[in-house]
């Protein structure tokens, strides 16, 4: 695959955040050995890349790595696409169920990384458009065979009410106990309902929202400290550790010469 680098010469990282994943396209990753709780899909945009997973090294065009698996990656200033999927989401659970049944690491085939992937990535970067990004994600899902009916699911009205409430409240004030009291449900009942409807635990959803909000604030001009506190992290160090553990980079590396989109 080839990317039209002339159109993006001033940026080196494009970050996209969605309800069940965070994705970025970048040429700046040379990550030391780390692990995180996301299911990771990595695609080489320009060429194969070198990645070490636990004690095994691979030179590949694409790979899926299960949650909490130690890995390191040499990007060598080449462009890669990183898709970090919450393992408790419907998307993450489907990948684990359908594609990681024979092991916790899976190299992708040429069929799964087809010739249309590069144009889809180029289209997405040219315009940084929500619809083009959704088209790219759907293309990846179709190639991997993980399109499911849950993508068009109608939510229980109680969960819709809860999501609206969460979106309107300061994240540092939110916890499962208080939310269960508000919804007149036990903690266990609310957690079960939320997981069934959203494909992700309520506590994981709240942490994911904190991370997204903090990154959003940093990209719109807030300092790392102010963004961390406003998003509900204990301090900037807590935020930095969370970003490093989940994305393999620290916030300053992510936000330099970068572009951001909420989808």
VEXDREN-2710 file (C-alpha; in Angstrom, 1 decimal):
% VEXDREN-2710
k/r/px/py/pz
1/UNK/0.0/0.0/0.0
2/UNK/1.1/3.6/-0.7
3/UNK/0.0/6.8/1.0
4/UNK/0.0/10.2/-0.6
5/UNK/2.4/11.8/1.8
6/UNK/2.5/15.1/0.0
7/UNK/-1.0/15.9/1.3
8/UNK/-0.1/15.4/5.0
9/UNK/3.6/16.6/5.1
10/UNK/3.0/18.9/8.1
11/UNK/1.3/16.3/10.3
12/UNK/2.8/13.1/11.7
13/UNK/-0.1/11.7/13.6
14/UNK/-3.9/11.6/13.0
15/UNK/-6.0/10.5/16.1
16/UNK/-9.6/9.4/15.9
17/UNK/-11.7/8.6/18.9
18/UNK/-15.0/6.6/18.9
19/UNK/-17.3/5.0/21.5
20/UNK/-15.5/1.6/21.3
21/UNK/-12.0/2.4/20.1
22/UNK/-9.2/4.9/19.5
23/UNK/-7.3/4.8/16.3
24/UNK/-4.3/6.7/14.9
25/UNK/-2.3/6.8/11.7
26/UNK/1.3/7.8/12.3
27/UNK/4.9/7.5/11.3
28/UNK/6.3/8.3/14.7
29/UNK/5.9/5.0/16.6
30/UNK/9.0/3.2/17.9
31/UNK/7.4/1.7/21.0
32/UNK/9.4/-0.1/23.7
33/UNK/7.9/-3.3/25.2
34/UNK/4.5/-2.5/26.7
35/UNK/1.0/-3.9/27.1
36/UNK/-2.5/-2.5/27.4
37/UNK/-6.0/-3.7/27.7
38/UNK/-7.1/-2.9/24.2
39/UNK/-7.3/-5.4/21.4
40/UNK/-4.8/-4.0/18.8
41/UNK/-5.0/-4.2/15.1
42/UNK/-2.0/-2.7/13.3
43/UNK/-1.6/-2.3/9.5
44/UNK/1.5/-1.3/7.6
45/UNK/0.4/1.6/5.4
46/UNK/3.6/1.9/3.3
47/UNK/5.4/-1.4/3.9
48/UNK/5.8/-4.3/6.3
49/UNK/6.7/-3.4/9.8
50/UNK/8.7/-5.2/12.5
51/UNK/6.9/-6.1/15.7
52/UNK/7.9/-8.3/18.6
53/UNK/5.1/-10.0/20.6
54/UNK/6.4/-11.6/23.8
55/UNK/9.3/-13.7/22.6
56/UNK/8.5/-13.8/18.9
57/UNK/9.4/-11.3/16.2
58/UNK/7.3/-10.8/13.0
59/UNK/7.8/-8.8/9.8
60/UNK/4.2/-8.3/8.6
61/UNK/1.7/-6.2/6.8
62/UNK/-0.9/-6.6/9.5
63/UNK/-1.4/-8.2/12.9
64/UNK/-4.1/-8.6/15.7
65/UNK/-2.8/-8.7/19.3
66/UNK/-5.1/-9.7/22.1
67/UNK/-5.4/-7.6/25.4
68/UNK/-2.6/-7.5/27.9
69/UNK/0.1/-9.0/25.6
70/UNK/3.6/-7.5/25.8
71/UNK/4.8/-6.2/22.5
72/UNK/7.2/-3.7/21.0
73/UNK/7.2/-2.2/17.5
74/UNK/9.7/-0.6/15.2
75/UNK/7.9/1.9/12.9
76/UNK/11.2/3.2/11.4
77/UNK/9.5/6.4/10.4
78/UNK/7.1/4.5/8.1
79/UNK/3.3/5.0/8.3
80/UNK/1.1/2.5/10.2
81/UNK/-2.6/2.4/11.1
82/UNK/-3.3/1.5/14.8
83/UNK/-6.8/0.4/15.9
84/UNK/-7.1/0.0/19.6
85/UNK/-10.4/-1.6/20.5
86/UNK/-12.0/-1.8/23.9
87/UNK/-12.0/-5.6/24.5
88/UNK/-15.3/-5.4/26.3
89/UNK/-17.1/-3.7/23.4
90/UNK/-19.1/-5.7/20.8
91/UNK/-16.4/-4.9/18.3
92/UNK/-13.6/-6.2/20.6
93/UNK/-15.5/-9.3/21.7
94/UNK/-16.3/-10.2/18.1
95/UNK/-12.7/-10.0/17.1
96/UNK/-11.7/-12.1/20.1
97/UNK/-14.4/-14.7/19.4
98/UNK/-14.0/-14.9/15.6
99/UNK/-10.3/-14.2/15.0
100/UNK/-8.4/-15.1/18.1
101/UNK/-9.8/-18.5/18.8
102/UNK/-6.5/-20.3/18.0
103/UNK/-4.1/-18.0/19.8
104/UNK/-3.7/-14.5/21.2
105/UNK/-1.8/-13.2/18.1
106/UNK/-2.9/-13.4/14.5
107/UNK/-1.1/-12.3/11.4
108/UNK/-3.5/-10.9/8.8
109/UNK/-3.7/-12.3/5.3
110/UNK/-3.4/-10.5/1.9
111/UNK/-7.2/-11.0/1.5
112/UNK/-7.8/-9.2/4.8
113/UNK/-5.5/-6.3/3.7
114/UNK/-6.7/-5.8/0.2
115/UNK/-5.8/-3.3/-2.5
116/UNK/-8.7/-1.0/-1.5
117/UNK/-7.3/-0.4/2.0
118/UNK/-4.7/2.2/0.8
119/UNK/-7.3/4.3/-1.1
120/UNK/-9.6/4.2/1.9
121/UNK/-6.9/5.5/4.2
122/UNK/-5.8/8.2/1.7
123/UNK/-9.5/9.4/1.3
124/UNK/-9.7/9.5/5.1
125/UNK/-6.6/11.6/5.5
126/UNK/-7.2/14.0/2.6
127/UNK/-10.4/15.3/4.1
128/UNK/-10.3/14.2/7.7
129/UNK/-14.0/13.5/7.3
130/UNK/-16.2/11.6/9.7
131/UNK/-18.0/9.7/7.0
132/UNK/-14.8/8.7/5.2
133/UNK/-13.4/7.5/8.5
134/UNK/-16.5/5.4/9.2
135/UNK/-16.2/4.0/5.7
136/UNK/-12.6/3.0/6.4
137/UNK/-13.6/1.3/9.7
138/UNK/-16.5/-0.5/7.9
139/UNK/-14.0/-1.6/5.2
140/UNK/-11.7/-3.1/7.8
141/UNK/-14.6/-4.8/9.6
142/UNK/-15.8/-6.3/6.4
143/UNK/-12.3/-7.6/5.5
144/UNK/-12.0/-9.1/8.9
145/UNK/-15.5/-10.6/8.8
146/UNK/-16.6/-8.9/12.1
147/UNK/-19.6/-7.0/10.9
148/UNK/-22.5/-7.8/13.3
149/UNK/-26.1/-7.0/13.9
150/UNK/-25.0/-5.1/17.1
151/UNK/-23.6/-2.3/14.9
152/UNK/-27.3/-1.3/14.2
153/UNK/-28.7/-2.2/17.6
154/UNK/-31.5/-0.1/19.2
155/UNK/-30.6/0.6/22.8
156/UNK/-32.7/0.0/25.9
157/UNK/-34.2/3.4/26.8
158/UNK/-32.7/3.2/30.3
159/UNK/-29.2/2.9/28.8
160/UNK/-30.0/5.8/26.4
161/UNK/-31.1/7.9/29.4
162/UNK/-27.9/6.9/31.3
163/UNK/-25.6/7.8/28.3
164/UNK/-27.3/11.2/28.0
165/UNK/-26.8/11.8/31.7
166/UNK/-23.1/10.7/31.6
167/UNK/-22.5/13.1/28.6
168/UNK/-24.0/16.0/30.6
169/UNK/-22.1/15.5/33.9
170/UNK/-18.5/16.2/35.0
171/UNK/-16.7/12.8/34.6
172/UNK/-14.9/13.1/37.9
173/UNK/-18.3/12.9/39.6
174/UNK/-19.3/9.7/38.0
175/UNK/-19.1/6.2/39.5
176/UNK/-21.2/3.0/39.2
177/UNK/-22.7/3.3/42.7
178/UNK/-24.1/6.8/42.2
179/UNK/-25.3/6.0/38.7
180/UNK/-27.1/2.9/39.9
181/UNK/-28.9/5.0/42.6
182/UNK/-30.0/7.5/40.0
183/UNK/-31.3/4.7/37.7
184/UNK/-33.1/2.9/40.7
185/UNK/-31.2/-0.3/39.9
186/UNK/-28.7/-2.3/41.9
187/UNK/-25.1/-1.9/40.9
188/UNK/-25.0/-5.5/39.6
189/UNK/-28.2/-5.1/37.6
190/UNK/-27.1/-1.8/36.1
191/UNK/-23.7/-3.2/35.2
192/UNK/-25.3/-6.2/33.6
193/UNK/-27.8/-4.2/31.6
194/UNK/-25.1/-1.8/30.4
195/UNK/-22.8/-4.6/29.3
196/UNK/-25.5/-6.4/27.4
197/UNK/-26.7/-3.2/25.6
198/UNK/-23.3/-1.5/25.0
199/UNK/-20.9/-4.5/24.9
200/UNK/-18.7/-2.8/27.4
201/UNK/-18.7/-2.6/31.2
202/UNK/-19.9/0.7/32.7
203/UNK/-16.6/1.2/34.6
204/UNK/-14.6/0.7/31.4
205/UNK/-16.9/3.0/29.5
206/UNK/-16.4/5.8/32.1
207/UNK/-12.6/5.4/31.9
208/UNK/-12.7/5.4/28.1
209/UNK/-14.7/8.6/28.2
210/UNK/-12.2/10.2/30.6
211/UNK/-9.4/9.4/28.3
212/UNK/-11.2/10.7/25.2
213/UNK/-12.2/13.9/27.0
214/UNK/-8.7/14.6/28.2
215/UNK/-7.2/14.1/24.8
216/UNK/-9.9/16.2/23.3
217/UNK/-9.1/19.0/25.7
218/UNK/-5.4/18.8/25.0
219/UNK/-6.0/19.0/21.3
220/UNK/-8.1/22.1/21.7
221/UNK/-5.5/24.0/23.7
222/UNK/-5.7/22.9/27.4
223/UNK/-2.5/22.0/29.2
224/UNK/-2.0/18.4/30.1
225/UNK/-2.5/19.1/33.8
226/UNK/-5.7/21.0/33.2
227/UNK/-7.1/18.5/30.8
228/UNK/-6.3/15.6/33.2
229/UNK/-8.1/17.2/36.1
230/UNK/-11.1/18.3/34.1
231/UNK/-11.5/14.8/32.7
232/UNK/-11.5/13.3/36.1
233/UNK/-8.0/11.9/36.5
234/UNK/-6.3/12.3/39.8
235/UNK/-3.5/14.3/38.4
236/UNK/-1.4/14.7/35.2
237/UNK/0.8/11.7/36.1
238/UNK/-2.3/9.5/36.3
239/UNK/-3.4/10.7/32.9
240/UNK/0.0/10.2/31.4
241/UNK/0.3/6.7/32.7
242/UNK/-3.1/5.8/31.4
243/UNK/-2.2/7.1/27.9
244/UNK/1.1/5.4/27.9
245/UNK/-0.4/2.1/29.1
246/UNK/-3.2/2.2/26.6
247/UNK/-1.6/3.9/23.5
248/UNK/2.1/3.2/23.9
249/UNK/3.0/6.9/23.8
250/UNK/2.8/9.8/26.2
251/UNK/0.4/12.7/25.6
252/UNK/3.1/15.1/24.3
253/UNK/4.1/12.6/21.7
254/UNK/0.5/12.2/20.5
255/UNK/-0.3/15.9/20.3
256/UNK/2.8/17.2/18.5
257/UNK/2.2/17.9/14.8
258/UNK/-1.1/16.0/15.0
259/UNK/-4.7/16.2/14.0
260/UNK/-7.7/15.0/16.0
261/UNK/-11.2/14.0/15.1
262/UNK/-14.1/12.7/17.2
263/UNK/-16.3/10.2/15.3
END
